Amino acid sequence: MGLMGKWVGWVILVVGLGTRLEASTHEGRKGYELPINCRKLECAPYEVIESKNEFEIRSYRDAMWVSTSPINSASYKNATAKGFDILFSYIRGNNNQAAKMNMTAPVLVNILPSKSTRPFSFSNSSSFVVHFYIPKKYQKDPPIPSSPKAHPVKLPQKHKYIAAVRRFGGYMDDSNIPTQALTLKKSLMGTIYKSQASGEIVPYSVAGYNSPFESENRINEVIFWFDKN
């Protein structure tokens, strides 16, 4: 089954199951509105600890996700398509429990960009790691992937990490992701969070909350992670 077919299955799961999000997903100070799909899907919980016009600061709880191995690619689209295939197979039962899990949100992609004259852009030396949030039902005992290309991981890996997040709409692509990351970096200049945005090569993440079939009200986020100490 191709990527588009898998997304069809995802849409069916959402409509048919109507999984409700726990109220804890968007705690604390008012920030960005809760993504519409988080009213139907189980989403990774976080707390807003500071909200600005151009970004917000969040604290994510330690939680289990399933991730791919690093995928080297010059294209976000190509890398995430490969990663999605691997992880979708996992949640549809390709694991040691033969467990079929509901789709969750967001699809999180960690990006190590290439050294380039254009900040945050991609080349053949760029690396992408795709993640799905594991549903609450399986958080304590995540099924082990049958594929060696998938692995259960705890994120954000360091409990002291917090996130600077910028939200944007439309479809994510190889052009607008670096632009949004650069905009977030500029927004953090002159703040106590500017240190994470400095450096020649800055790792970052993007999060997507919609299937490719949803052309309206799309929600994407670009994220910088840093130690709150």
TORRO-147927 format. One line per 3 residues: number of its first residue (from 1); their letters; for each residue x, y, z of C-alpha. Coordinates in nm, 3 decimals, always signed. Example, Ala and Ser with C-alpha at 12.3 -4.5 7.8 and 13.67 -1.06 7.14 Angstrom:
# TORRO-147927
1	as	+1.230,-0.450,+0.780 ~ +1.367,-0.106,+0.714
//
This chain:
# TORRO-147927
1	mgl	+0.000,+0.000,+0.000 ~ +0.141,+0.341,-0.096 ~ +0.160,+0.654,+0.119
4	mgk	-0.167,+0.798,-0.012 ~ -0.348,+0.470,+0.054 ~ -0.218,+0.466,+0.408
7	wvg	-0.345,+0.820,+0.463 ~ -0.687,+0.705,+0.342 ~ -0.674,+0.439,+0.613
10	wvi	-0.577,+0.707,+0.863 ~ -0.876,+0.920,+0.768 ~ -1.106,+0.620,+0.811
13	lvv	-0.962,+0.555,+1.156 ~ -1.020,+0.917,+1.256 ~ -1.378,+0.929,+1.134
16	glg	-1.469,+0.585,+1.259 ~ -1.310,+0.597,+1.601 ~ -1.332,+0.963,+1.690
19	trl	-1.063,+0.936,+1.956 ~ -1.095,+1.222,+2.201 ~ -0.801,+1.422,+2.326
22	eas	-0.734,+1.448,+2.696 ~ -0.776,+1.798,+2.838 ~ -0.415,+1.783,+2.956
25	the	-0.278,+1.824,+2.606 ~ -0.289,+2.200,+2.611 ~ -0.241,+2.311,+2.969
28	grk	-0.112,+2.628,+3.124 ~ -0.105,+2.976,+2.973 ~ -0.303,+3.058,+2.665
31	gye	-0.107,+3.014,+2.344 ~ -0.190,+2.884,+2.000 ~ -0.534,+2.731,+1.960
34	lpi	-0.555,+2.356,+1.994 ~ -0.523,+2.195,+1.648 ~ -0.865,+2.088,+1.522
37	ncr	-0.744,+1.731,+1.464 ~ -0.654,+1.705,+1.832 ~ -1.026,+1.698,+1.901
40	kle	-1.039,+1.367,+1.714 ~ -0.690,+1.225,+1.755 ~ -0.478,+1.157,+2.060
43	cap	-0.204,+1.422,+2.056 ~ +0.124,+1.452,+2.242 ~ +0.060,+1.650,+2.566
46	yev	+0.244,+1.971,+2.645 ~ +0.215,+2.280,+2.862 ~ +0.244,+2.637,+2.735
49	ies	+0.474,+2.826,+2.969 ~ +0.516,+3.148,+2.770 ~ +0.329,+3.293,+2.473
52	kne	+0.446,+3.565,+2.235 ~ +0.305,+3.700,+1.910 ~ +0.549,+3.507,+1.689
55	fei	+0.622,+3.199,+1.899 ~ +0.540,+3.015,+2.219 ~ +0.749,+2.824,+2.472
58	rsy	+0.631,+2.477,+2.572 ~ +0.726,+2.206,+2.814 ~ +0.661,+1.855,+2.683
61	rda	+0.609,+1.560,+2.914 ~ +0.840,+1.264,+2.873 ~ +0.651,+1.022,+2.652
64	mwv	+0.711,+0.723,+2.430 ~ +0.720,+0.768,+2.054 ~ +0.818,+0.532,+1.774
67	sts	+1.087,+0.667,+1.544 ~ +1.270,+0.572,+1.229 ~ +1.643,+0.544,+1.197
70	pin	+1.800,+0.857,+1.043 ~ +1.706,+0.898,+0.678 ~ +1.959,+1.085,+0.465
73	sas	+1.794,+1.288,+0.192 ~ +1.801,+1.623,+0.016 ~ +1.420,+1.634,+0.035
76	ykn	+1.190,+1.662,+0.335 ~ +0.903,+1.522,+0.129 ~ +1.095,+1.213,+0.018
79	ata	+1.238,+1.144,+0.362 ~ +0.906,+1.177,+0.542 ~ +0.730,+0.957,+0.285
82	kgf	+0.981,+0.679,+0.356 ~ +0.955,+0.731,+0.729 ~ +0.577,+0.740,+0.727
85	dil	+0.562,+0.406,+0.545 ~ +0.782,+0.244,+0.810 ~ +0.587,+0.382,+1.106
88	fsy	+0.243,+0.328,+0.958 ~ +0.332,-0.038,+0.913 ~ +0.424,-0.047,+1.281
91	irg	+0.093,+0.095,+1.405 ~ -0.103,-0.136,+1.174 ~ +0.037,-0.442,+1.347
94	nnn	+0.395,-0.491,+1.230 ~ +0.517,-0.531,+1.588 ~ +0.575,-0.805,+1.846
97	qaa	+0.222,-0.775,+1.987 ~ +0.052,-0.759,+1.645 ~ -0.115,-0.453,+1.800
100	kmn	-0.310,-0.219,+1.576 ~ -0.295,+0.135,+1.708 ~ -0.488,+0.448,+1.619
103	mta	-0.312,+0.725,+1.432 ~ -0.195,+1.006,+1.659 ~ -0.064,+1.359,+1.607
106	pvl	+0.158,+1.525,+1.532 ~ +0.391,+1.354,+1.291 ~ +0.718,+1.486,+1.430
109	vni	+1.032,+1.507,+1.217 ~ +1.374,+1.587,+1.362 ~ +1.595,+1.758,+1.105
112	lps	+1.972,+1.795,+1.096 ~ +2.018,+2.042,+0.810 ~ +2.321,+2.064,+0.586
115	kst	+2.595,+2.320,+0.596 ~ +2.476,+2.568,+0.337 ~ +2.470,+2.932,+0.240
118	rpf	+2.095,+2.912,+0.304 ~ +2.025,+2.852,+0.675 ~ +1.822,+2.542,+0.769
121	sfs	+1.813,+2.412,+0.410 ~ +1.862,+2.054,+0.290 ~ +2.118,+1.864,+0.084
124	nss	+2.223,+1.501,+0.045 ~ +2.397,+1.528,+0.382 ~ +2.077,+1.628,+0.563
127	sfv	+1.924,+1.380,+0.807 ~ +1.559,+1.325,+0.898 ~ +1.408,+1.115,+1.177
130	vhf	+1.031,+1.064,+1.165 ~ +0.824,+1.000,+1.481 ~ +0.470,+0.893,+1.572
133	yip	+0.339,+0.952,+1.924 ~ +0.245,+0.620,+2.085 ~ -0.116,+0.612,+2.218
136	kky	-0.167,+0.631,+2.593 ~ -0.288,+0.270,+2.601 ~ +0.061,+0.153,+2.500
139	qkd	+0.277,+0.416,+2.674 ~ +0.390,+0.185,+2.957 ~ +0.463,-0.113,+2.734
142	ppi	+0.513,-0.003,+2.371 ~ +0.506,-0.288,+2.119 ~ +0.850,-0.360,+1.974
145	pss	+0.868,-0.289,+1.600 ~ +0.926,-0.590,+1.376 ~ +1.125,-0.371,+1.138
148	pka	+1.485,-0.286,+1.235 ~ +1.420,+0.057,+1.083 ~ +1.182,+0.155,+1.365
151	hpv	+1.253,+0.204,+1.737 ~ +1.057,+0.306,+2.051 ~ +1.213,+0.621,+2.197
154	klp	+1.139,+0.852,+2.487 ~ +1.106,+1.220,+2.397 ~ +1.212,+1.487,+2.458
157	qkh	+1.497,+1.260,+2.580 ~ +1.614,+1.512,+2.837 ~ +1.345,+1.603,+3.090
160	kyi	+1.488,+1.954,+3.124 ~ +1.427,+2.032,+2.757 ~ +1.167,+2.286,+2.653
163	aav	+1.062,+2.395,+2.305 ~ +1.029,+2.722,+2.115 ~ +0.750,+2.675,+1.864
166	rrf	+0.634,+2.875,+1.561 ~ +0.311,+2.779,+1.385 ~ +0.235,+2.818,+1.014
169	ggy	-0.020,+2.693,+0.761 ~ -0.027,+2.534,+0.418 ~ +0.166,+2.228,+0.306
172	mdd	+0.520,+2.186,+0.436 ~ +0.788,+2.158,+0.169 ~ +1.160,+2.197,+0.108
175	sni	+1.121,+2.570,+0.058 ~ +0.894,+2.694,+0.335 ~ +1.039,+2.482,+0.618
178	ptq	+1.382,+2.654,+0.613 ~ +1.209,+2.992,+0.578 ~ +0.991,+2.927,+0.883
181	alt	+1.289,+2.801,+1.085 ~ +1.483,+3.116,+0.999 ~ +1.186,+3.331,+1.100
184	lkk	+1.168,+3.153,+1.436 ~ +1.542,+3.205,+1.485 ~ +1.503,+3.579,+1.423
187	slm	+1.209,+3.593,+1.663 ~ +1.425,+3.446,+1.940 ~ +1.703,+3.701,+1.899
190	gti	+1.708,+3.938,+2.192 ~ +1.535,+3.685,+2.418 ~ +1.671,+3.446,+2.680
193	yks	+1.615,+3.168,+2.427 ~ +1.848,+3.304,+2.158 ~ +2.138,+3.067,+2.240
196	qas	+1.961,+2.767,+2.086 ~ +1.912,+2.955,+1.761 ~ +2.281,+3.040,+1.725
199	gei	+2.542,+2.831,+1.551 ~ +2.629,+2.737,+1.195 ~ +2.414,+2.423,+1.185
202	vpy	+2.112,+2.419,+1.414 ~ +1.911,+2.096,+1.451 ~ +1.537,+2.151,+1.468
205	sva	+1.203,+1.973,+1.429 ~ +0.880,+2.017,+1.239 ~ +0.539,+1.886,+1.341
208	gyn	+0.242,+1.827,+1.112 ~ -0.115,+1.773,+1.232 ~ -0.300,+1.704,+0.904
211	spf	-0.331,+1.438,+0.637 ~ -0.248,+1.534,+0.275 ~ -0.622,+1.532,+0.197
214	ese	-0.694,+1.822,+0.432 ~ -0.630,+2.137,+0.232 ~ -0.793,+2.382,+0.473
217	nri	-0.698,+2.485,+0.825 ~ -0.366,+2.307,+0.805 ~ -0.142,+2.337,+1.110
220	nev	+0.234,+2.294,+1.101 ~ +0.496,+2.386,+1.357 ~ +0.870,+2.443,+1.352
223	ifw	+1.046,+2.370,+1.680 ~ +1.379,+2.447,+1.845 ~ +1.464,+2.237,+2.154
226	fdk	+1.684,+2.365,+2.435 ~ +1.777,+2.309,+2.798 ~ +1.573,+2.532,+3.027
229	n	+1.871,+2.562,+3.260
//
